[in-house]
Amino acid sequence: MKRATVLVGVAALAIAVGLWLALTAPADALQGAFSRIINIHVPSLWLAFLAFGVTAFGSIMWLWKKRPRWDRLAMASAEVGVLFTAIGIATGMIWGQRVWGTAWDWGDPRLATTAVMFFVYLGYLALRGAIDDPVVRARRSAILGAVAVVQVPLVYFSVNMFRTLHQTQSIRPDGSTMPREMLVAMLVNLAAFTLLYVALVVARMEVAEAEESAAEREAMAGAEVKPPRLSEVGDV
């Protein structure tokens, strides 16, 4: 856990710097101080996309190689991705209530697709928790993890395909619509959240490996215990 602890410490320092930049950057002329929530909302969802992409990668690698570390990577990244999605949804609802006058609107494609993605990956984690056999669990969750990632581009590009409440992308191939100070603050926070993601995934994988080792030792100990033969049982 030493490696994970160091990564968490570095991530915490980076987040502190990012939040300081977010608080000192000029506020949006229309949204005021509520615009600063972009420094948590956007990085959280970007990291959720990354996390679910890594889950798909780990799932495909497990289906190919059948090595436990790929299953651990897929599981750990999915758990962290669900956490970041929840943060992104919560901060988006706070932002939406102030800017749009409503915290949620199922008619908005970005909100609806994000919610579906969140529940699908909750289902992924529920599937893992419902299966005891490690090989069956890894195989079934790998299939779901490899398929479920198709939601990520749908969520990301939904604001361009459908225009409702959500604005279009602020950062595009042709440039950014954000002021330089706001853009720098958000990118620093994105880097900080990326460090936090790596730290959490590493820590969760280490815990999962320790749990698997403990389960194997317990199974081996149980196999060594044999019931006594009738001839070995003395008279009572």
Secondary structure, 3 states (H helix, E strand, C coil): CHHHHHHHHHHHHHHHHHHHHHHHCCCECCCEHHHHHHHHHHHHHHHHHHHHHHHHHHHHHHHHHCCHHHHHHHHHHHHHHHHHHHHHHHHHHHHHHHHCCCCCCCCCHHHHHHHHHHHHHHHHHHHHHHCCCHHHHHHHHHHHHHHHCCHHHHHHHHHHHCCCCCCCCCEECCEECCCHHHHHHHHHHHHHHHHHHHHHHHHHHHHHHHHHHHHHHHHHHHHHCCCCCHHHCCCC
